Amino acid sequence: MKSFSLRLLLLLAVTFCIIESLSSKYAARTPEGEDSKLDAAEKMKKWREQRIKDRAERPKPQRPQPKDFSSPRIQNIWKTAQKKFSKENEKDTLAEIKKDLTRISTIEVELRKKGNEVNENSEEVKKLREELKSFFEKHEKLNPRPKKLTLHNDSVLLDPHLKELWARVKYMNFLQDKDIQELTGEFLYCQDQINANNYFLNEDKIYSDLNELGIETISGVLKQGNDSVNELLQQFYSDHDKEQVRRAFDMFKSVAKEVSLCYEQLDHYTNDSLRKEGVKEPLVSKLWREAEKSNMTKLELQAFRAELEAFQHRLGKQKRIERQSTELERRFVYKVQQDDKLPHPVKMDMAKKVIQMKEESVSRKDEVMKLYKSLTAKLFTVIPKHLPDEL
């Protein structure tokens, strides 16, 4: 019993000592803890002051410019108009466009106010559609055109004569999908050539002057040789740089000739009776007409017709490769002229592709020319004037 009491007293003494020790430590650390709390408060205060200062010095965000029209659709049309009619002499046109859009926007705002009360077939909706239609007819440059040419929509074609020729295709019910696809490609290609021709007419004075002479005159001069060409260009050298004149001349004889061929070929491609005969190329058609007038027997005509079909196939393939070669060369020249920082290896790679394509085009043209001469030799001793000497 005594031993138990001693042990209990000893345990209580040890516990008391521990408590005393902890109390003294806590008492010693209390001032330091208060100091740390004060430091933290001071830091927080300084941080808040700095935040207030930074906020005061921060530049105020600029307010967005007010929109001219509340309707997103009308606003997008107006932005497009501002980009496309940005020249000084187009201010009156831009003012007229804004006036028309303001009228259309007023109609659209009134419709939005009515909300669900207006249905798709109401007079107000019809009036809005008519206003938009007349607006785009008036300002054709702003019309969002479809990217595809279809039998029921020719608005991608800008040239009136191309529209007339495409109208023929709509009534050629015997054409297959493959034929229509080929014609679509031909029409779009010709529209691109016409666009290029119109661009140079507006931007290049030398090109415009050459156009006044006409592609037939230029073609005649080219046939006469280099001396005649130099004599023709001499009249431009006094007012223009020789390099510019030569570049404009090369571009004109390429683009204007292609435009002239485009009209002739499309007129032939869309000829109902000729298409039914299965003759696609104008030159092949002319050769066949000459064969029919000749003294060939039926068997000879059949054999000649088969040769013409093979010639037509090669001629079409050669024409496509020649177009690709010409387009690639134009892009190369434009890229080199416009981009002074184009790396030399890139230029060399582009030039190599142009040379390869031109070599292939020339090679195929030689093959087609040999075949053409063999065909004409069976019909004439001398090629008549209405047929080309060279392809």
C-alpha positions as a printed NumPy array, in Angstrom:
array([[   0.   ,    0.   ,    0.   ],
       [   2.84 ,    2.316,    0.878],
       [   4.591,    1.513,   -2.375],
       [   1.412,    2.332,   -4.329],
       [   1.084,    5.698,   -2.588],
       [   4.701,    6.519,   -3.338],
       [   4.258,    5.675,   -6.968],
       [   1.148,    7.852,   -7.214],
       [   2.936,   10.789,   -5.567],
       [   5.868,   10.351,   -7.938],
       [   3.549,   10.339,  -10.99 ],
       [   1.767,   13.483,   -9.813],
       [   5.091,   15.241,   -9.284],
       [   6.297,   14.366,  -12.776],
       [   3.002,   15.545,  -14.312],
       [   3.209,   18.84 ,  -12.436],
       [   6.765,   19.405,  -13.663],
       [   5.737,   18.817,  -17.26 ],
       [   2.835,   21.24 ,  -16.961],
       [   5.097,   23.887,  -15.415],
       [   7.614,   23.453,  -18.222],
       [   5.024,   23.828,  -20.959],
       [   3.494,   26.858,  -19.27 ],
       [   6.839,   28.611,  -19.112],
       [   7.539,   27.908,  -22.777],
       [   4.133,   29.19 ,  -23.862],
       [   4.59 ,   32.297,  -21.75 ],
       [   8.008,   32.903,  -23.318],
       [   6.654,   32.58 ,  -26.905],
       [   3.524,   34.695,  -26.569],
       [   5.176,   38.057,  -27.379],
       [   6.789,   36.611,  -30.502],
       [   3.433,   35.251,  -31.684],
       [   1.84 ,   38.655,  -31.236],
       [   4.647,   40.232,  -33.274],
       [   4.088,   37.763,  -36.135],
       [   0.383,   38.548,  -36.129],
       [   1.2  ,   42.251,  -36.321],
       [   3.64 ,   41.635,  -39.233],
       [   1.028,   39.713,  -41.172],
       [  -1.548,   42.482,  -40.68 ],
       [   0.982,   45.07 ,  -41.82 ],
       [   1.796,   43.04 ,  -44.917],
       [  -1.877,   42.632,  -45.741],
       [  -2.401,   46.345,  -45.367],
       [   0.513,   47.148,  -47.691],
       [  -0.708,   44.584,  -50.221],
       [  -4.164,   46.147,  -50.259],
       [  -2.706,   49.618,  -50.708],
       [  -0.59 ,   48.375,  -53.628],
       [  -3.637,   46.743,  -55.217],
       [  -5.555,   50.012,  -54.961],
       [  -2.613,   51.881,  -56.471],
       [  -2.238,   49.384,  -59.355],
       [  -5.926,   49.555,  -60.064],
       [  -5.789,   53.339,  -60.238],
       [  -2.806,   53.273,  -62.634],
       [  -4.269,   50.562,  -64.87 ],
       [  -5.46 ,   51.974,  -68.252],
       [  -9.184,   51.979,  -68.659],
       [ -10.472,   49.457,  -71.243],
       [ -11.597,   51.072,  -74.461],
       [ -15.256,   50.924,  -75.151],
       [ -16.188,   49.026,  -78.315],
       [ -17.112,   51.261,  -81.201],
       [ -20.852,   51.579,  -81.634],
       [ -22.299,   49.419,  -84.413],
       [ -23.943,   51.084,  -87.377],
       [ -26.729,   48.473,  -87.421],
       [ -28.285,   46.422,  -84.639],
       [ -28.886,   43.435,  -86.924],
       [ -25.789,   41.165,  -87.139],
       [ -26.631,   40.221,  -90.733],
       [ -26.937,   43.845,  -91.908],
       [ -23.822,   44.791,  -89.928],
       [ -21.8  ,   42.027,  -91.661],
       [ -22.984,   43.226,  -95.079],
       [ -21.979,   46.77 ,  -94.153],
       [ -18.502,   45.65 ,  -93.023],
       [ -18.033,   43.786,  -96.304],
       [ -19.103,   46.895,  -98.226],
       [ -16.594,   49.051,  -96.318],
       [ -13.786,   46.664,  -97.318],
       [ -14.788,   46.329, -100.97 ],
       [ -15.53 ,   50.028, -101.52 ],
       [ -12.607,   51.57 ,  -99.643],
       [ -11.254,   53.775, -102.438],
       [ -11.662,   57.545, -102.375],
       [ -13.759,   57.616, -105.556],
       [ -16.192,   55.038, -104.114],
       [ -17.498,   57.163, -101.239],
       [ -20.755,   57.951, -103.025],
       [ -21.385,   54.26 , -103.679],
       [ -20.705,   53.463, -100.025],
       [ -23.111,   56.182,  -98.9  ],
       [ -25.805,   54.783, -101.189],
       [ -25.217,   51.264,  -99.803],
       [ -25.584,   52.542,  -96.236],
       [ -28.817,   54.293,  -97.154],
       [ -30.241,   51.078,  -98.654],
       [ -29.093,   49.004,  -95.667],
       [ -30.672,   51.486,  -93.254],
       [ -34.011,   51.024,  -94.995],
       [ -33.692,   47.231,  -94.872],
       [ -32.562,   47.318,  -91.235],
       [ -35.658,   49.343,  -90.289],
       [ -37.902,   46.652,  -91.793],
       [ -35.977,   43.898,  -89.967],
       [ -36.164,   45.717,  -86.61 ],
       [ -39.945,   46.09 ,  -86.963],
       [ -40.209,   42.367,  -87.666],
       [ -38.168,   41.499,  -84.568],
       [ -40.45 ,   43.649,  -82.418],
       [ -43.46 ,   41.621,  -83.541],
       [ -41.691,   38.386,  -82.604],
       [ -43.778,   35.22 ,  -82.915],
       [ -46.691,   37.116,  -84.407],
       [ -44.97 ,   37.066,  -87.814],
       [ -44.803,   33.826,  -89.834],
       [ -42.603,   32.93 ,  -92.811],
       [ -45.342,   33.609,  -95.377],
       [ -46.408,   37.019,  -94.059],
       [ -46.285,   40.132,  -96.195],
       [ -43.608,   41.719,  -93.984],
       [ -41.231,   38.772,  -94.471],
       [ -41.863,   38.765,  -98.228],
       [ -41.128,   42.49 ,  -98.344],
       [ -37.828,   41.982,  -96.468],
       [ -36.786,   39.213,  -98.885],
       [ -37.649,   41.357, -101.89 ],
       [ -35.657,   44.263, -100.462],
       [ -32.614,   42.039,  -99.892],
       [ -32.919,   40.539, -103.374],
       [ -33.133,   43.945, -105.057],
       [ -30.225,   45.167, -102.895],
       [ -27.923,   42.356, -104.068],
       [ -29.039,   42.819, -107.663],
       [ -28.198,   46.498, -107.401],
       [ -24.885,   45.92 , -105.589],
       [ -23.791,   42.699, -107.246],
       [ -20.286,   42.946, -105.801],
       [ -21.7  ,   42.246, -102.313],
       [ -23.752,   39.235, -103.336],
       [ -22.577,   36.084, -101.49 ],
       [ -22.359,   33.809, -104.529],
       [ -22.482,   30.025, -104.365],
       [ -19.156,   28.303, -104.949],
       [ -20.645,   25.701, -107.278],
       [ -22.072,   26.033, -110.766],
       [ -25.248,   24.005, -111.157],
       [ -27.863,   23.59 , -113.86 ],
       [ -30.31 ,   25.627, -111.777],
       [ -27.941,   28.324, -110.513],
       [ -25.468,   30.145, -112.759],
       [ -24.808,   33.141, -110.472],
       [ -21.181,   32.08 , -110.086],
       [ -20.747,   33.075, -113.749],
       [ -20.222,   36.839, -114.052],
       [ -19.77 ,   37.074, -117.814],
       [ -23.123,   37.566, -119.651],
       [ -22.013,   35.547, -122.698],
       [ -21.032,   32.618, -120.475],
       [ -24.487,   32.749, -118.885],
       [ -26.069,   32.513, -122.361],
       [ -23.916,   29.519, -123.274],
       [ -24.621,   27.794, -119.938],
       [ -28.346,   28.224, -120.547],
       [ -27.962,   25.827, -123.496],
       [ -26.673,   23.095, -121.185],
       [ -29.923,   23.116, -119.193],
       [ -31.838,   21.804, -122.241],
       [ -29.296,   19.145, -123.306],
       [ -31.088,   16.298, -121.536],
       [ -28.999,   13.62 , -123.256],
       [ -25.824,   14.648, -121.401],
       [ -24.504,   12.299, -118.738],
       [ -23.243,   13.388, -115.3  ],
       [ -19.644,   13.022, -116.492],
       [ -20.317,   15.349, -119.451],
       [ -21.949,   17.974, -117.217],
       [ -19.016,   17.767, -114.798],
       [ -16.557,   18.36 , -117.672],
       [ -18.604,   21.3  , -118.941],
       [ -18.765,   22.786, -115.441],
       [ -14.972,   22.697, -115.242],
       [ -14.646,   24.337, -118.669],
       [ -17.05 ,   27.159, -117.782],
       [ -15.371,   27.886, -114.446],
       [ -11.951,   27.859, -116.09 ],
       [ -13.144,   30.325, -118.74 ],
       [ -14.674,   32.574, -116.086],
       [ -11.286,   32.622, -114.3  ],
       [  -9.543,   33.607, -117.553],
       [ -12.092,   36.375, -118.168],
       [ -11.591,   37.63 , -114.594],
       [  -7.823,   37.706, -115.157],
       [  -8.295,   39.549, -118.449],
       [ -10.577,   42.137, -116.826],
       [  -8.112,   42.612, -113.963],
       [  -5.204,   43.374, -116.304],
       [  -7.412,   45.672, -118.394],
       [  -8.146,   47.761, -115.301],
       [  -4.688,   47.648, -113.719],
       [  -2.221,   47.646, -116.64 ],
       [  -2.269,   50.513, -119.177],
       [  -0.014,   48.661, -121.648],
       [  -2.247,   45.597, -121.507],
       [  -5.291,   47.798, -122.124],
       [  -3.635,   49.427, -125.164],
       [  -2.739,   46.002, -126.582],
       [  -6.334,   44.929, -126.103],
       [  -7.478,   47.836, -128.292],
       [  -5.333,   46.407, -131.099],
       [  -7.098,   43.056, -130.668],
       [  -5.908,   39.5  , -130.247],
       [  -6.271,   38.791, -133.989],
       [  -3.846,   41.617, -134.832],
       [  -1.388,   40.428, -132.181],
       [  -1.646,   36.832, -133.426],
       [  -0.914,   38.035, -136.981],
       [   2.152,   39.922, -135.792],
       [   3.39 ,   36.857, -133.909],
       [   3.155,   34.739, -137.067],
       [   5.329,   37.264, -138.949],
       [   8.252,   36.742, -136.535],
       [  10.327,   38.579, -133.936],
       [  11.112,   41.567, -136.156],
       [   7.406,   42.386, -136.497],
       [   6.881,   41.903, -132.759],
       [   9.759,   44.287, -131.91 ],
       [   8.386,   46.823, -134.382],
       [   4.984,   46.643, -132.702],
       [   6.398,   47.017, -129.188],
       [   8.673,   49.887, -130.206],
       [   5.733,   52.3  , -130.052],
       [   5.316,   51.518, -126.308],
       [   8.981,   51.895, -125.308],
       [   8.926,   55.716, -125.321],
       [   6.34 ,   55.896, -122.518],
       [   7.069,   52.701, -120.59 ],
       [   9.919,   50.556, -119.342],
       [  10.954,   47.852, -121.823],
       [  10.646,   45.075, -119.256],
       [   7.119,   46.194, -118.334],
       [   6.111,   46.3  , -122.01 ],
       [   7.489,   42.838, -122.683],
       [   5.817,   41.424, -119.566],
       [   2.45 ,   42.971, -120.499],
       [   2.792,   41.656, -124.068],
       [   3.564,   38.11 , -122.888],
       [   0.621,   38.222, -120.48 ],
       [  -1.753,   39.582, -123.135],
       [  -0.906,   37.015, -125.808],
       [  -1.458,   34.289, -123.195],
       [  -4.607,   35.47 , -121.395],
       [  -6.435,   37.221, -124.266],
       [  -5.806,   34.283, -126.586],
       [  -7.14 ,   31.893, -123.948],
       [ -10.297,   34.017, -123.506],
       [ -10.88 ,   34.011, -127.275],
       [ -10.438,   30.221, -127.412],
       [ -12.748,   29.814, -124.434],
       [ -15.669,   31.486, -126.207],
       [ -15.092,   29.449, -129.36 ],
       [ -14.79 ,   26.139, -127.507],
       [ -17.782,   26.698, -125.218],
       [ -19.912,   27.695, -128.2  ],
       [ -18.968,   24.36 , -129.735],
       [ -19.316,   22.319, -126.526],
       [ -22.871,   23.58 , -126.002],
       [ -23.992,   23.037, -129.613],
       [ -26.829,   20.533, -129.377],
       [ -26.376,   18.844, -132.757],
       [ -22.583,   18.599, -132.489],
       [ -22.774,   17.101, -128.983],
       [ -25.181,   14.453, -130.223],
       [ -22.661,   13.51 , -132.901],
       [ -20.103,   12.881, -130.15 ],
       [ -17.616,   15.474, -131.414],
       [ -16.325,   17.569, -128.496],
       [ -13.415,   19.631, -129.823],
       [ -14.016,   22.378, -132.441],
       [ -10.898,   21.393, -134.405],
       [ -12.026,   17.766, -134.584],
       [ -15.416,   18.916, -135.82 ],
       [ -13.809,   20.962, -138.608],
       [ -11.67 ,   18.008, -139.694],
       [ -14.695,   15.72 , -139.752],
       [ -16.652,   18.197, -141.886],
       [ -13.741,   18.272, -144.35 ],
       [ -13.62 ,   14.468, -144.382],
       [ -17.335,   14.269, -145.171],
       [ -16.795,   16.593, -148.148],
       [ -13.858,   14.538, -149.424],
       [ -14.002,   11.546, -151.816],
       [ -13.353,    8.996, -149.049],
       [ -15.289,    5.717, -149.1  ],
       [ -17.479,    4.67 , -146.165],
       [ -14.801,    2.351, -144.823],
       [ -12.189,    5.084, -145.125],
       [ -14.517,    7.515, -143.326],
       [ -15.046,    5.017, -140.491],
       [ -11.299,    4.546, -140.107],
       [ -10.729,    8.298, -140.244],
       [ -13.44 ,    8.807, -137.618],
       [ -11.652,    6.392, -135.271],
       [  -8.396,    8.307, -135.79 ],
       [ -10.213,   11.557, -135.028],
       [ -11.537,   10.146, -131.762],
       [  -8.017,    9.146, -130.712],
       [  -6.782,   12.603, -131.73 ],
       [  -9.591,   14.237, -129.745],
       [  -8.653,   12.274, -126.615],
       [  -4.967,   13.276, -126.885],
       [  -5.853,   16.868, -127.72 ],
       [  -8.041,   17.16 , -124.612],
       [  -5.338,   15.702, -122.387],
       [  -2.663,   17.961, -123.882],
       [  -4.909,   21.002, -123.385],
       [  -5.391,   20.218, -119.68 ],
       [  -1.651,   19.783, -119.107],
       [  -0.914,   23.015, -120.992],
       [  -3.399,   24.883, -118.793],
       [  -1.819,   23.489, -115.63 ],
       [   1.639,   24.429, -116.898],
       [   0.558,   27.994, -117.731],
       [  -1.182,   28.457, -114.387],
       [   1.812,   27.091, -112.466],
       [   4.149,   29.449, -114.349],
       [   1.917,   32.454, -113.602],
       [   1.859,   31.606, -109.915],
       [   5.62 ,   31.225, -109.872],
       [   6.186,   34.608, -111.559],
       [   3.661,   36.325, -109.263],
       [   5.177,   34.734, -106.14 ],
       [   8.733,   35.747, -107.078],
       [   7.678,   39.318, -107.936],
       [   5.558,   39.841, -104.82 ],
       [   7.656,   38.086, -102.175],
       [  11.21 ,   39.472, -101.957],
       [  11.954,   37.406,  -98.847],
       [  11.142,   34.074, -100.491],
       [  14.054,   31.699,  -99.693],
       [  16.254,   30.749, -102.63 ],
       [  15.723,   26.953, -102.201],
       [  11.947,   27.474, -102.389],
       [  12.353,   29.514, -105.581],
       [  14.542,   26.814, -107.097],
       [  12.046,   24.085, -106.184],
       [   9.16 ,   26.064, -107.714],
       [  11.219,   26.787, -110.859],
       [  12.059,   23.084, -111.189],
       [   8.364,   22.136, -111.07 ],
       [   7.53 ,   24.795, -113.671],
       [  10.262,   23.504, -116.008],
       [   9.134,   19.888, -115.603],
       [   5.514,   20.79 , -116.32 ],
       [   6.475,   22.88 , -119.361],
       [   8.65 ,   20.072, -120.745],
       [   5.787,   17.609, -120.397],
       [   3.408,   20.086, -122.047],
       [   5.777,   20.669, -124.978],
       [   6.373,   16.927, -125.395],
       [   2.659,   16.149, -125.525],
       [   2.036,   19.084, -127.848],
       [   4.643,   17.716, -130.285],
       [   2.912,   14.324, -130.26 ],
       [  -0.494,   15.893, -130.886],
       [   0.962,   18.114, -133.638],
       [   2.431,   15.096, -135.45 ],
       [  -0.926,   13.354, -135.291],
       [  -2.666,   16.522, -136.53 ],
       [  -0.327,   16.783, -139.532],
       [  -0.865,   13.132, -140.417],
       [  -4.636,   13.659, -140.326],
       [  -4.564,   16.835, -142.431],
       [  -2.208,   15.153, -144.927],
       [  -4.982,   12.659, -145.689],
       [  -7.348,   15.498, -146.547],
       [  -5.224,   18.284, -148.074],
       [  -1.942,   18.894, -149.793],
       [  -1.894,   22.351, -148.13 ],
       [  -3.75 ,   23.149, -144.904],
       [  -6.546,   25.663, -145.689],
       [  -6.703,   29.037, -143.931],
       [  -9.708,   28.181, -141.747],
       [  -7.61 ,   25.476, -140.045],
       [  -4.621,   26.311, -137.815],
       [  -1.067,   25.644, -138.962],
       [   0.03 ,   25.163, -135.358],
       [  -1.896,   23.991, -132.308]])
